[in-house]
């Protein structure tokens, strides 16, 4: 409702300006800035859930991972979008700048394609290059686990962890990832219900 009101204000100012009313650039800039803030406030709030990375920091510590990451799934564009990551300092240096990845044959994409968890206990250097899309170059990742994040009947995201230690993850890791996946689904549900998006 607030967003609709702000859009009405923007339309009214645009109409007045088009008619030649002398409303001044300062008034226009202030009103447009207020309207834009109102429009993107829900997005900022959504991002705060993940960029604080509390869930990912806890997960990373809980399973002794090098990194824990959350990806949104954009089915329309067949892309994964890295939303947030909790990494050690060394891994952060290797993280790719590009946050969008095509859904292909890598480990994260396989979770999307199969809609099932993925557990890889031992990665070779070549397998790391082929299966781990989010590092610029080989980091020495030897274990990987990932879990789909579901909302209703749809797959909306993927939660992953990786490690530089062989056999670092197990079925217990998948159980922990399931719990965190459900937590993220609940946070998404709360956001959607709060802003009446469905």
C-alpha positions in Angstrom: 0.0 0.0 0.0 2.8 2.4 0.9 4.7 1.4 -2.3 1.5 2.2 -4.4 1.2 5.6 -2.7 4.8 6.4 -3.5 4.4 5.4 -7.1 1.4 7.6 -7.3 3.5 10.5 -6.0 6.2 9.8 -8.6 3.6 9.7 -11.4 2.0 13.0 -10.2 5.4 14.7 -10.1 6.2 13.4 -13.6 2.9 14.7 -14.9 3.4 18.1 -13.3 6.9 18.3 -14.6 5.7 17.3 -18.1 3.0 20.0 -18.0 5.7 22.6 -17.3 4.8 23.3 -13.7 7.6 25.0 -11.9 8.0 22.6 -9.0 11.8 22.8 -8.9 14.4 20.1 -9.2 15.0 19.9 -5.5 11.4 19.0 -4.8 11.5 16.4 -7.6 14.7 14.9 -6.3 13.5 14.7 -2.7 10.2 13.1 -3.7 11.8 10.6 -6.1 14.4 9.7 -3.5 11.7 9.1 -0.9 9.7 6.9 -3.4 12.8 4.9 -4.4 13.6 4.3 -0.7 10.1 3.0 -0.1 10.3 0.7 -3.1 13.7 -0.9 -2.2 13.2 -1.1 1.5 11.7 -4.6 1.3 14.6 -5.7 -0.8 17.1 -4.3 1.7 15.3 -6.1 4.5 15.4 -9.4 2.5 19.1 -9.0 1.9 19.8 -8.2 5.5 18.6 -11.7 6.4 21.3 -13.2 4.3 24.1 -10.6 4.2 24.3 -10.6 8.0 25.3 -14.2 7.2 24.5 -15.4 10.8 22.9 -18.5 9.5 25.9 -19.2 7.2 28.5 -18.4 9.9 26.8 -20.8 12.3 26.6 -23.5 9.6 30.2 -23.0 8.6 31.4 -23.4 12.2 29.0 -26.3 12.9 30.4 -28.5 10.0 34.0 -27.1 10.1 33.7 -25.9 6.5 36.0 -23.6 4.5 32.9 -21.9 3.2 29.1 -21.9 3.5 27.1 -20.3 0.7 23.5 -19.5 -0.2 22.5 -19.3 -3.9 19.1 -18.1 -5.2 17.8 -20.1 -8.2 16.6 -18.1 -11.1 14.7 -20.7 -13.1 13.6 -18.3 -15.8 17.2 -17.4 -16.7 18.6 -20.8 -15.7 21.0 -19.1 -13.3 22.3 -19.5 -9.8 22.8 -16.2 -8.0 25.3 -16.1 -5.1 23.4 -14.2 -2.4 25.7 -14.6 0.6 28.8 -16.4 1.7 30.7 -17.1 4.9 34.3 -18.0 4.1 37.7 -18.1 5.7 40.1 -15.4 4.7 42.0 -17.5 2.2 38.8 -18.7 0.4 37.6 -15.1 0.2 40.6 -14.2 -1.8 39.7 -16.9 -4.4 36.0 -16.1 -4.6 34.9 -15.1 -8.1 33.7 -11.5 -8.6 30.8 -12.8 -10.8 27.8 -13.6 -8.6 25.8 -15.2 -11.4 26.4 -18.7 -12.7 24.6 -20.6 -15.5 23.0 -23.8 -14.4 25.2 -26.4 -16.0 27.0 -29.5 -14.8 28.7 -28.3 -11.7 27.9 -29.6 -8.2 25.6 -26.7 -7.3 23.7 -26.9 -10.6 23.2 -30.7 -10.1 21.4 -30.0 -6.9 19.0 -27.7 -8.8 18.6 -30.2 -11.7 18.1 -33.2 -9.6 16.3 -31.4 -6.7 18.3 -33.6 -4.3 21.2 -33.1 -1.9 24.8 -33.6 -3.1 27.6 -35.1 -1.1 31.1 -35.4 -2.5 33.7 -36.8 -0.1 36.8 -36.6 -2.2 37.5 -34.2 -5.0 40.6 -34.2 -7.2 42.1 -31.0 -8.5 40.5 -31.5 -11.9 37.1 -32.3 -10.3 37.3 -29.1 -8.2 37.8 -27.1 -11.4 34.8 -28.9 -13.0 32.4 -29.0 -10.1 33.0 -25.9 -7.9 32.0 -22.8 -9.9 32.4 -20.0 -7.4 36.2 -19.8 -7.0 38.4 -18.1 -9.6 41.0 -20.8 -9.5 41.8 -24.0 -7.7 41.7 -23.5 -3.9 42.2 -27.1 -2.8 38.6 -28.0 -2.1 38.3 -31.7 -1.4 34.8 -32.1 0.1 31.5 -30.6 -0.9 27.9 -30.9 0.3 24.8 -29.0 -0.8 21.1 -29.0 -0.1 18.1 -27.6 -2.1 16.1 -24.8 -0.3 12.5 -25.4 -1.1 9.5 -23.1 -0.7 6.2 -24.7 -1.3 6.6 -27.0 -4.2 9.4 -24.9 -5.7 13.2 -25.0 -5.4 14.2 -21.4 -4.6 17.8 -21.7 -3.5 20.8 -23.9 -2.7 22.8 -24.1 0.5 26.4 -25.4 0.2 29.5 -26.0 2.2 32.9 -27.0 1.1 36.2 -28.0 2.8 39.9 -28.4 2.0 39.8 -31.7 3.9 39.0 -35.1 2.3 35.9 -36.8 3.7 35.0 -33.8 5.9 31.3 -34.2 5.3 28.9 -37.1 5.9 25.2 -38.0 6.1 25.3 -36.0 9.4 26.3 -32.9 7.4 23.3 -33.4 5.1 21.1 -33.6 8.2 22.5 -30.3 9.5 22.1 -28.8 6.0 18.5 -29.9 6.0 17.9 -28.1 9.3 19.5 -24.9 8.0 17.6 -25.2 4.7 14.3 -25.4 6.6 15.4 -22.3 8.6 16.1 -20.4 5.4 12.7 -21.5 4.0 11.0 -20.2 7.1 12.8 -16.8 6.8 11.7 -16.6 3.2 8.2 -17.4 4.2 8.2 -14.7 6.9 9.5 -12.1 4.4 6.8 -13.1 1.8 4.0 -13.0 4.3 5.2 -9.8 5.8 5.0 -8.0 2.5 2.0 -10.0 1.2 3.9 -11.1 -1.9 1.8 -14.2 -2.6 
